[in-house]
Amino acid sequence: MSYFNFEKLVVWQEARELVKEIYRITANFPREVKILRNVSYVNR
C-alpha cells in the first residue's frame, strides 16, 4: 500500500504559515487570549 505525504500539499504548507503568522501576531496578547487561541486550534 502506498501513502501520500500530505505535507507536500501547497494548502498544508500555506496553512502552517498562517498558523505561524497568527502566533507571531498574538505573541503579545494577554495570557487568557493565548489560552483561548490554543484551545481553538486543538479543537479543530
N, CA, C and O atoms as a GROMACS GRO file, in nm:
protein
  176
    1MET      N    1   0.085  -0.117   0.000
    1MET     CA    2   0.000   0.000   0.000
    1MET      C    3   0.090   0.124   0.000
    1MET      O    4   0.188   0.129   0.074
    2SER      N    5   0.056   0.222  -0.081
    2SER     CA    6   0.135   0.346  -0.083
    2SER      C    7   0.061   0.455  -0.005
    2SER      O    8  -0.062   0.454   0.004
    3TYR      N    9   0.138   0.545   0.048
    3TYR     CA   10   0.083   0.655   0.127
    3TYR      C   11   0.120   0.787   0.062
    3TYR      O   12   0.228   0.801   0.004
    4PHE      N   13   0.030   0.884   0.072
    4PHE     CA   14   0.057   1.017   0.018
    4PHE      C   15   0.104   1.107   0.131
    4PHE      O   16   0.042   1.112   0.238
    5ASN      N   17   0.212   1.176   0.109
    5ASN     CA   18   0.266   1.268   0.209
    5ASN      C   19   0.190   1.400   0.200
    5ASN      O   20   0.220   1.484   0.114
    6PHE      N   21   0.093   1.420   0.288
    6PHE     CA   22   0.009   1.539   0.284
    6PHE      C   23   0.089   1.667   0.307
    6PHE      O   24   0.045   1.775   0.267
    7GLU      N   25   0.205   1.656   0.370
    7GLU     CA   26   0.286   1.775   0.396
    7GLU      C   27   0.342   1.837   0.268
    7GLU      O   28   0.393   1.949   0.271
    8LYS      N   29   0.333   1.767   0.159
    8LYS     CA   30   0.377   1.821   0.030
    8LYS      C   31   0.268   1.907  -0.035
    8LYS      O   32   0.297   1.979  -0.130
    9LEU      N   33   0.146   1.899   0.014
    9LEU     CA   34   0.037   1.978  -0.042
    9LEU      C   35   0.060   2.126  -0.014
    9LEU      O   36   0.094   2.165   0.097
   10VAL      N   37   0.040   2.208  -0.116
   10VAL     CA   38   0.058   2.353  -0.101
   10VAL      C   39  -0.039   2.407   0.004
   10VAL      O   40  -0.002   2.494   0.083
   11VAL      N   41  -0.161   2.358   0.005
   11VAL     CA   42  -0.260   2.406   0.102
   11VAL      C   43  -0.214   2.377   0.245
   11VAL      O   44  -0.237   2.459   0.334
   12TRP      N   45  -0.151   2.264   0.267
   12TRP     CA   46  -0.098   2.230   0.400
   12TRP      C   47   0.013   2.327   0.438
   12TRP      O   48   0.016   2.379   0.550
   13GLN      N   49   0.103   2.352   0.346
   13GLN     CA   50   0.216   2.441   0.372
   13GLN      C   51   0.168   2.583   0.401
   13GLN      O   52   0.220   2.650   0.491
   14GLU      N   53   0.068   2.630   0.326
   14GLU     CA   54   0.015   2.764   0.348
   14GLU      C   55  -0.060   2.773   0.480
   14GLU      O   56  -0.053   2.876   0.548
   15ALA      N   57  -0.129   2.668   0.518
   15ALA     CA   58  -0.198   2.666   0.647
   15ALA      C   59  -0.098   2.674   0.762
   15ALA      O   60  -0.122   2.743   0.860
   16ARG      N   61   0.013   2.603   0.750
   16ARG     CA   62   0.118   2.608   0.853
   16ARG      C   63   0.175   2.748   0.865
   16ARG      O   64   0.201   2.796   0.976
   17GLU      N   65   0.195   2.815   0.751
   17GLU     CA   66   0.246   2.952   0.753
   17GLU      C   67   0.144   3.046   0.819
   17GLU      O   68   0.182   3.138   0.891
   18LEU      N   69   0.016   3.023   0.793
   18LEU     CA   70  -0.088   3.104   0.855
   18LEU      C   71  -0.087   3.088   1.006
   18LEU      O   72  -0.098   3.186   1.079
   19VAL      N   73  -0.072   2.966   1.054
   19VAL     CA   74  -0.065   2.941   1.198
   19VAL      C   75   0.055   3.013   1.259
   19VAL      O   76   0.043   3.074   1.365
   20LYS      N   77   0.168   3.007   1.192
   20LYS     CA   78   0.288   3.076   1.242
   20LYS      C   79   0.263   3.227   1.251
   20LYS      O   80   0.305   3.292   1.346
   21GLU      N   81   0.196   3.282   1.150
   21GLU     CA   82   0.166   3.425   1.148
   21GLU      C   83   0.070   3.462   1.262
   21GLU      O   84   0.087   3.566   1.326
   22ILE      N   85  -0.029   3.379   1.287
   22ILE     CA   86  -0.123   3.404   1.397
   22ILE      C   87  -0.050   3.404   1.530
   22ILE      O   88  -0.074   3.490   1.614
   23TYR      N   89   0.040   3.308   1.549
   23TYR     CA   90   0.118   3.303   1.673
   23TYR      C   91   0.207   3.425   1.686
   23TYR      O   92   0.225   3.477   1.796
   24ARG      N   93   0.265   3.472   1.574
   24ARG     CA   94   0.350   3.591   1.579
   24ARG      C   95   0.268   3.714   1.617
   24ARG      O   96   0.311   3.794   1.701
   25ILE      N   97   0.152   3.729   1.557
   25ILE     CA   98   0.066   3.845   1.583
   25ILE      C   99   0.015   3.844   1.726
   25ILE      O  100   0.008   3.950   1.789
   26THR      N  101  -0.020   3.728   1.778
   26THR     CA  102  -0.080   3.720   1.911
   26THR      C  103   0.022   3.699   2.023
   26THR      O  104  -0.016   3.679   2.138
   27ALA      N  105   0.149   3.705   1.991
   27ALA     CA  106   0.254   3.679   2.092
   27ALA      C  107   0.245   3.774   2.211
   27ALA      O  108   0.276   3.734   2.323
   28ASN      N  109   0.203   3.897   2.188
   28ASN     CA  110   0.198   3.995   2.297
   28ASN      C  111   0.058   4.013   2.354
   28ASN      O  112   0.035   4.104   2.434
   29PHE      N  113  -0.034   3.929   2.316
   29PHE     CA  114  -0.169   3.935   2.371
   29PHE      C  115  -0.167   3.888   2.517
   29PHE      O  116  -0.074   3.820   2.559
   30PRO      N  117  -0.270   3.925   2.594
   30PRO     CA  118  -0.279   3.876   2.732
   30PRO      C  119  -0.284   3.724   2.736
   30PRO      O  120  -0.326   3.658   2.641
   31ARG      N  121  -0.239   3.669   2.846
   31ARG     CA  122  -0.230   3.523   2.865
   31ARG      C  123  -0.363   3.453   2.838
   31ARG      O  124  -0.366   3.347   2.775
   32GLU      N  125  -0.473   3.512   2.884
   32GLU     CA  126  -0.604   3.449   2.868
   32GLU      C  127  -0.641   3.432   2.720
   32GLU      O  128  -0.699   3.331   2.681
   33VAL      N  129  -0.606   3.530   2.641
   33VAL     CA  130  -0.637   3.523   2.498
   33VAL      C  131  -0.552   3.415   2.432
   33VAL      O  132  -0.601   3.343   2.345
   34LYS      N  133  -0.427   3.402   2.474
   34LYS     CA  134  -0.340   3.299   2.417
   34LYS      C  135  -0.391   3.160   2.451
   34LYS      O  136  -0.382   3.068   2.369
   35ILE      N  137  -0.444   3.143   2.571
   35ILE     CA  138  -0.500   3.013   2.610
   35ILE      C  139  -0.619   2.980   2.519
   35ILE      O  140  -0.631   2.867   2.472
   36LEU      N  141  -0.706   3.077   2.495
   36LEU     CA  142  -0.821   3.056   2.406
   36LEU      C  143  -0.774   3.024   2.264
   36LEU      O  144  -0.834   2.939   2.197
   37ARG      N  145  -0.670   3.090   2.219
   37ARG     CA  146  -0.614   3.063   2.086
   37ARG      C  147  -0.570   2.917   2.077
   37ARG      O  148  -0.597   2.850   1.978
   38ASN      N  149  -0.501   2.870   2.179
   38ASN     CA  150  -0.451   2.732   2.179
   38ASN      C  151  -0.565   2.631   2.184
   38ASN      O  152  -0.560   2.529   2.115
   39VAL      N  153  -0.666   2.657   2.265
   39VAL     CA  154  -0.780   2.566   2.276
   39VAL      C  155  -0.854   2.559   2.143
   39VAL      O  156  -0.893   2.451   2.099
   40SER      N  157  -0.873   2.673   2.078
   40SER     CA  158  -0.942   2.675   1.949
   40SER      C  159  -0.865   2.596   1.845
   40SER      O  160  -0.926   2.526   1.764
   41TYR      N  161  -0.734   2.606   1.847
   41TYR     CA  162  -0.651   2.535   1.750
   41TYR      C  163  -0.659   2.384   1.772
   41TYR      O  164  -0.667   2.308   1.675
   42VAL      N  165  -0.658   2.341   1.895
   42VAL     CA  166  -0.660   2.198   1.927
   42VAL      C  167  -0.796   2.137   1.895
   42VAL      O  168  -0.803   2.022   1.851
   43ASN      N  169  -0.904   2.211   1.916
   43ASN     CA  170  -1.039   2.157   1.899
   43ASN      C  171  -1.085   2.151   1.754
   43ASN      O  172  -1.197   2.108   1.728
   44ARG      N  173  -1.005   2.193   1.661
   44ARG     CA  174  -1.048   2.192   1.519
   44ARG      C  175  -0.999   2.071   1.448
   44ARG      O  176  -1.025   2.054   1.329
   0.00000   0.00000   0.00000
